[in-house]
């Protein structure tokens, strides 16, 4: 996967391109010029595109460890352990008591299902908290949002978790959940940076090995560090990005010494009220400006939480989004995030209901909603290499997939209905719900906010 990440980072971002392929749809469908559809001018890819790895498709499963139904391992390749009853406060309720039951079960179920688990570290148990009675009144345990009273408590906890679960197959650990959102952490950016540095040191702990070698006729001693957990990676805190104060907090964190230590950057991409995936991608662009400022832009980026329609700050009722738009949003985000070089996405959530505007399953946590079907269908589209995604002056997006023979074009317009002619070699058009229709070149197509997959032999 590391090679794959490097390839994606050199991808050009979504760019405006000339569009001789679209025409407005009014009361009747008028045909535009004879210019072949999707004939846009764009530079050749810098590298050969590669297929999207299955672990790009990550998920939150609140009942992980006790869940009867999980998403297919062919569709979802990774899971993030959050809202699973596995925080620090859950695992170590007293200084001398450890309760590994739920975390053991969650990790074991993920590993059995061939889905890579990521453990989220924090929240502080009351006994270790600098403010043990602090209660924000939002359903979180008292003291859990405060920084630990002694850093040694945190170090001992992280050491114990990494030692236990590295042996069980966990390779990724995340410092904290949304420390800049005002809900899960009440400390300062500098305090969070100190916690992050301690976690990084735990994951990168090692012993110094000294060997002798001949250099220019002399025997010299060379010291190298043999890592205790050579495959372990620290994922930085999952930062919210919807509001300016959250970005300012993140910037102060990154400016702190400990904030520069991570193997993977993390951001949570929830769109603003009334907005869709394109708004979430705009947030990603803002976050990347700060990562570049602090010379962290060469690290992979994970979107460790993703969804739509959630209230800002987690307070209030979720936005009502039609089922058609839910399906469209899921597909568009997965495509755009991959085109922007996001290495992994974690959808929130498989089995959480009534809290967000997009739900992938019905109340039984098994039957797929239209959004859940769109997730699965888009995954099949992305089993082939994604070349790029472009945006035309008409605001029509086109994501190009390289097939073994020919190409696939995934097309949508988030703001209006437009018409286009099916490109040369077209054999079929498939909806985001998987409904496939045989179609020939130059057929009149209506492009809407819901992605359509155009399969072409050329």
C-alpha positions in Angstrom: 0.0 0.0 0.0 2.9 2.4 0.7 3.8 2.4 -3.0 0.2 3.1 -3.9 0.1 6.1 -1.6 3.2 7.6 -3.2 1.6 7.2 -6.6 -1.6 9.0 -5.6 0.2 11.9 -4.0 1.6 13.0 -7.3 -1.8 13.2 -8.9 -2.9 16.6 -10.0 -5.9 18.0 -8.1 -9.3 18.4 -9.6 -9.0 21.1 -12.2 -11.2 23.2 -14.4 -11.2 22.0 -18.0 -12.8 23.2 -21.2 -16.2 21.5 -21.8 -17.5 21.1 -25.3 -19.5 18.1 -24.2 -22.4 19.4 -22.2 -25.6 21.3 -23.0 -28.4 22.6 -20.9 -31.5 20.4 -20.4 -34.7 22.4 -20.6 -38.2 21.3 -21.7 -36.6 19.2 -24.5 -33.3 17.5 -25.0 -31.3 19.4 -27.6 -28.2 17.9 -29.1 -25.0 19.9 -28.9 -22.2 19.9 -31.4 -20.8 16.8 -32.9 -17.7 17.0 -30.7 -17.3 13.6 -29.0 -18.4 13.6 -25.4 -15.7 13.8 -22.7 -13.1 15.0 -25.2 -11.4 17.2 -22.7 -7.8 18.5 -22.9 -5.7 17.3 -20.0 -2.0 16.4 -19.5 -0.9 12.7 -19.5 -0.8 11.1 -16.1 2.6 11.5 -14.3 2.5 7.8 -13.3 0.6 4.7 -14.3 -2.7 4.8 -12.3 -3.2 1.9 -9.9 -6.4 0.2 -8.6 -7.8 1.5 -5.3 -6.9 -0.9 -2.5 -9.8 -2.3 -0.5 -8.5 -0.8 2.8 -9.2 2.6 1.3 -12.8 1.8 2.0 -12.9 2.1 5.8 -15.9 1.9 8.2 -17.1 2.6 11.7 -19.0 -0.3 13.2 -20.2 0.6 16.7 -21.1 -3.0 17.6 -17.8 -4.3 16.4 -16.9 -7.3 18.6 -20.5 -8.2 19.2 -22.0 -7.4 15.7 -24.0 -10.1 14.1 -23.7 -8.5 10.7 -20.7 -6.8 9.3 -20.0 -5.2 5.9 -18.5 -7.5 3.4 -14.7 -7.9 3.6 -14.7 -7.5 -0.2 -16.3 -4.0 0.2 -14.8 -2.7 3.4 -11.2 -3.3 4.1 -10.5 -1.4 7.3 -12.4 -0.4 10.5 -11.8 2.4 13.0 -12.5 1.6 16.7 -14.5 4.6 17.8 -17.8 4.7 19.6 -17.1 1.0 20.3 -16.7 1.2 24.1 -13.0 0.9 23.8 -11.5 4.2 25.0 -8.9 4.6 27.7 -11.7 5.2 30.2 -13.3 1.9 29.2 -10.1 -0.1 29.1 -8.5 1.1 32.4 -11.3 2.2 34.8 -8.9 2.3 37.8 -5.1 2.6 38.1 -4.7 -1.2 38.6 -7.7 -2.5 36.7 -7.7 -3.4 33.0 -10.8 -4.5 31.1 -9.7 -5.8 27.7 -12.9 -7.8 27.0 -14.6 -5.4 24.5 -11.4 -4.3 22.8 -10.1 -7.9 22.4 -13.5 -8.9 20.9 -13.5 -5.9 18.5 -10.0 -6.5 17.2 -10.5 -10.2 16.9 -13.7 -9.8 14.8 -12.0 -7.3 12.5 -9.0 -9.5 12.0 -11.2 -12.6 11.4 -13.1 -10.5 8.7 -9.8 -9.4 7.1 -10.5 -5.8 7.9 -7.6 -3.8 9.2 -8.4 -2.3 12.7 -7.3 1.1 13.9 -7.4 1.7 17.6 -8.2 5.3 18.7 -6.4 6.2 22.0 -7.9 8.5 24.7 -10.3 9.4 26.5 -8.9 10.0 29.9 -10.4 8.0 32.8 -11.5 10.0 35.9 -8.7 8.6 38.1 -6.0 9.9 35.6 -7.8 13.2 34.7 -6.5 16.6 35.6 -10.2 17.5 36.0 -11.9 14.3 37.2 -15.3 15.9 37.8 -15.5 17.8 34.5 -18.8 17.0 32.8 -19.7 18.8 29.5 -23.2 17.3 29.7 -22.9 15.5 26.4 -23.0 11.9 27.5 -19.2 11.6 27.9 -17.7 10.1 31.1 -16.7 12.7 33.7 -13.1 13.9 33.3 -12.6 12.1 29.9 -12.2 15.3 27.9 -9.4 16.7 30.1 -5.7 16.1 29.8 -4.2 13.5 32.1 -2.9 14.9 35.4 0.5 13.1 34.8 2.0 12.2 31.4 3.3 9.0 32.9 -0.3 7.7 33.2 -0.8 8.2 29.5 2.6 6.7 28.6 1.8 3.6 30.6 -1.6 3.2 29.0 -0.3 3.6 25.4 2.6 1.2 26.1 0.1 -1.4 27.4 -2.3 -1.1 24.4 0.4 -1.1 21.7 2.2 -4.1 23.3 -1.0 -6.1 23.6 -2.6 -5.4 20.2 0.5 -5.2 18.0 0.7 -9.0 18.8 -2.9 -9.3 17.7 -2.4 -7.8 14.3 -3.1 -4.1 14.9 -0.7 -1.8 13.0 -2.3 1.6 13.3 -3.1 3.6 16.4 -4.6 7.1 16.5 -3.7 9.7 19.1 -7.2 11.2 19.8 -10.6 11.9 18.4 -11.4 15.5 17.3 -9.3 17.4 19.9 -10.1 20.7 18.1 -13.9 20.3 18.1 -14.6 21.3 21.7 -16.4 18.1 22.5 -13.7 15.4 23.1 -10.8 17.4 24.4 -10.7 20.6 26.6 -6.9 20.9 26.9 -4.7 23.2 24.8 -3.1 22.4 21.4 0.3 22.2 23.2 -1.0 19.7 25.7 -2.4 17.5 22.9 1.0 17.8 21.1 2.7 16.4 24.2 0.3 13.5 24.3 0.9 12.8 20.6 4.7 12.9 21.0 4.5 10.4 23.9 2.3 8.1 21.7 4.8 8.4 18.8 7.7 7.5 21.1 5.9 4.4 22.3 5.1 3.2 18.8 8.7 3.9 17.6 10.5 2.6 20.7 13.5 0.5 20.0 16.9 -0.6 21.2 20.3 0.6 20.0 22.3 -2.1 18.2 26.0 -1.5 17.7 27.9 -3.2 14.9 31.4 -2.9 13.6 32.3 -2.3 10.0 35.3 -1.4 7.9 35.2 2.1 6.4 38.2 3.3 4.4 40.5 0.7 6.0 39.4 1.6 9.6 37.1 -0.4 11.9 34.2 1.9 13.1 31.2 1.2 15.3 27.9 1.9 13.8 24.8 2.4 15.9 21.3 1.6 14.6 17.9 1.5 16.2 16.0 -1.8 16.1 12.3 -0.9 16.4 10.2 -2.9 18.9 7.1 -2.5 16.6 8.6 -2.1 13.1 5.3 -2.0 11.3 3.3 0.2 13.7 2.1 3.6 12.5 0.8 6.6 14.5 -2.1 8.3 12.9 -2.3 11.9 14.1 -5.4 13.3 15.8 -8.6 13.3 13.7 -9.1 17.1 13.2 -12.5 18.6 12.4 -12.4 21.1 9.6 -15.8 22.7 9.2 -15.2 25.9 11.2 -12.4 28.5 11.3 -11.7 28.2 15.1 -11.1 24.5 14.6 -8.6 25.2 11.8 -6.8 27.8 14.1 -6.6 25.2 16.9 -5.1 22.7 14.5 -2.6 25.2 13.3 -1.4 25.9 16.8 -1.1 22.1 17.4 1.0 21.6 14.3 3.2 24.5 15.3 4.0 22.7 18.6 7.0 20.4 18.8 5.0 17.2 19.5 2.5 18.0 16.7 5.0 17.3 14.0 5.3 13.6 15.0 3.1 11.3 13.1 3.3 8.7 10.3 -0.2 9.6 8.9 -2.2 12.8 8.9 -5.9 12.6 9.8 -8.9 14.9 9.1 -12.7 14.5 9.6 -14.6 15.6 6.5 -18.2 16.4 7.3 -19.7 18.9 4.9 -21.3 22.1 6.2 -25.1 22.2 6.5 -26.8 22.1 3.1 -23.6 21.2 1.3 -22.4 18.0 -0.4 -19.1 16.2 -1.0 -17.5 19.0 -2.9 -17.7 21.2 0.2 -15.9 18.4 2.2 -13.1 18.3 -0.5 -12.7 22.1 -0.2 -12.1 21.6 3.5 -9.4 19.0 2.7 -7.7 21.6 0.5 -7.6 24.1 3.4 -6.2 21.4 5.8 -3.5 20.6 3.3 -2.3 24.2 3.1 -1.5 24.0 6.8 0.1 20.6 6.4 2.4 22.1 3.8 3.1 25.1 5.9 4.5 22.8 8.7 6.2 20.5 6.2 3.9 17.6 6.8 2.4 17.4 3.4 4.5 14.4 2.3 2.7 12.1 4.8 -0.4 10.1 3.7 -3.8 11.6 4.7 -6.6 9.6 6.1 -10.2 10.9 6.4 -10.8 9.1 9.7 -14.5 10.2 9.8 -16.7 11.0 6.9 -20.5 11.5 6.5 -23.1 14.2 5.7 -25.9 15.9 7.5 -24.4 15.9 10.9 -25.1 18.9 13.2 -22.1 21.2 13.7 -20.6 20.4 17.1 -22.7 17.3 17.4 -25.6 19.3 18.9 -29.1 19.4 17.3 -31.0 17.3 14.9 -29.4 15.8 11.8 -30.1 17.3 8.4 -32.8 15.6 6.3 -31.3 14.4 3.1 -33.3 12.5 0.5 -32.4 8.9 -0.2 -31.4 9.8 -3.7 -29.0 12.5 -2.5 -27.6 10.2 0.2 -26.6 7.7 -2.4 -25.2 10.4 -4.6 -23.1 11.9 -1.8 -21.6 8.6 -0.9 -20.4 7.9 -4.4 -19.2 11.4 -5.1 -17.1 11.6 -2.0 -15.4 8.2 -2.4 -14.4 9.2 -5.9 -13.3 12.8 -5.2 -11.3 11.9 -2.1 -9.4 9.2 -4.0 -8.7 11.6 -6.8 -7.3 14.1 -4.3 -4.9 11.5 -2.9 -6.7 10.6 0.3 -5.2 7.2 1.3 -8.1 5.9 3.3 -11.6 6.9 4.2 -13.7 5.8 7.3 -17.4 6.2 6.8 -19.5 7.0 9.9 -21.2 4.6 10.3 -22.4 1.1 9.4 -24.8 0.7 12.4 -25.5 4.2 13.8 -29.0 5.5 13.1 -30.8 8.9 13.7 -27.6 10.9 14.2 -26.6 11.8 10.6 -28.2 12.6 7.3 -26.7 9.5 5.6 -27.4 6.0 6.7 -25.9 2.9 5.0 -28.1 0.3 6.6 -31.6 0.0 7.9 -32.5 -0.6 11.6 -31.5 -4.3 11.3 -27.9 -3.2 10.5 -27.9 -5.6 7.5 -30.3 -4.4 4.8 -28.6 -1.8 2.7 -30.3 1.6 2.1 -29.8 3.3 -1.3 -26.7 5.0 0.3 -25.4 1.6 1.3 -26.0 0.2 -2.2 -24.2 3.2 -3.7 -21.2 2.5 -1.5 -21.0 -1.0 -2.7 -21.5 -0.1 -6.4 -18.9 2.7 -6.3 -16.5 0.2 -4.7 -16.9 -2.1 -7.8 -16.3 0.9 -10.1 -13.1 1.8 -8.2 -11.8 -1.8 -8.5 -10.0 -0.5 -11.6 -7.5 2.4 -11.6 -8.9 5.9 -11.2 -7.0 8.1 -13.7 -8.3 11.4 -12.4 -11.4 13.5 -11.8 -12.0 16.8 -13.7 -14.6 19.6 -13.5 -15.9 21.4 -16.5 -17.0 25.0 -16.7 -20.6 23.7 -16.6 -19.7 22.3 -13.1 -20.0 18.7 -14.5 -17.5 16.3 -12.9 -16.0 13.4 -14.8 -13.9 10.7 -13.2 -12.0 8.4 -15.6 -11.5 4.8 -14.8 -8.9 2.7 -16.8 -10.4 -0.6 -17.7 -8.5 -3.6 -19.1 -10.0 -2.7 -22.4 -11.4 0.8 -22.7 -12.4 3.3 -20.1 -15.2 4.0 -17.7 -16.5 7.6 -17.2 -18.3 8.5 -14.0 -20.2 11.7 -14.6 -22.4 14.0 -12.4 -23.3 17.7 -12.0 -24.1 18.7 -8.4 -26.0 21.9 -9.2 -28.1 21.3 -12.4 -29.3 18.9 -15.0 -27.2 18.9 -18.2 -27.2 16.9 -21.3 -24.4 15.2 -23.1 -23.8 12.7 -25.9 -22.5 9.2 -25.0 -18.8 9.0 -26.0 -17.4 6.8 -28.7 -17.4 3.1 -27.8 -20.1 3.4 -25.2 -21.8 0.1 -24.4 -23.7 0.7 -21.2 -24.7 3.3 -18.6 -25.0 2.1 -14.9 -26.7 4.1 -12.1 -25.2 4.6 -8.7 -27.7 1.9 -7.5 -26.3 -0.6 -10.0 -29.1 -0.5 -12.6 -27.4 -1.1 -15.9 -28.7 -0.1 -19.3 -27.3 -0.9 -22.7 -26.4 2.3 -24.5 -24.7 3.2 -27.8 -22.3 6.0 -28.7 -23.9 9.4 -29.3 -27.0 8.5 -27.3 -28.5 11.5 -25.5 -27.8 11.3 -21.8 -29.1 13.4 -18.9 -26.5 14.1 -16.3 -27.8 14.9 -12.7 -26.4 15.1 -9.2 -26.3 11.3 -9.1 -23.2 9.7 -10.6 -23.6 7.5 -13.7 -21.0 5.1 -15.0 -20.5 5.1 -18.7 -18.6 2.0 -19.9 -16.7 2.5 -23.2 -14.5 0.1 -25.2 -12.2 2.9 -26.2 
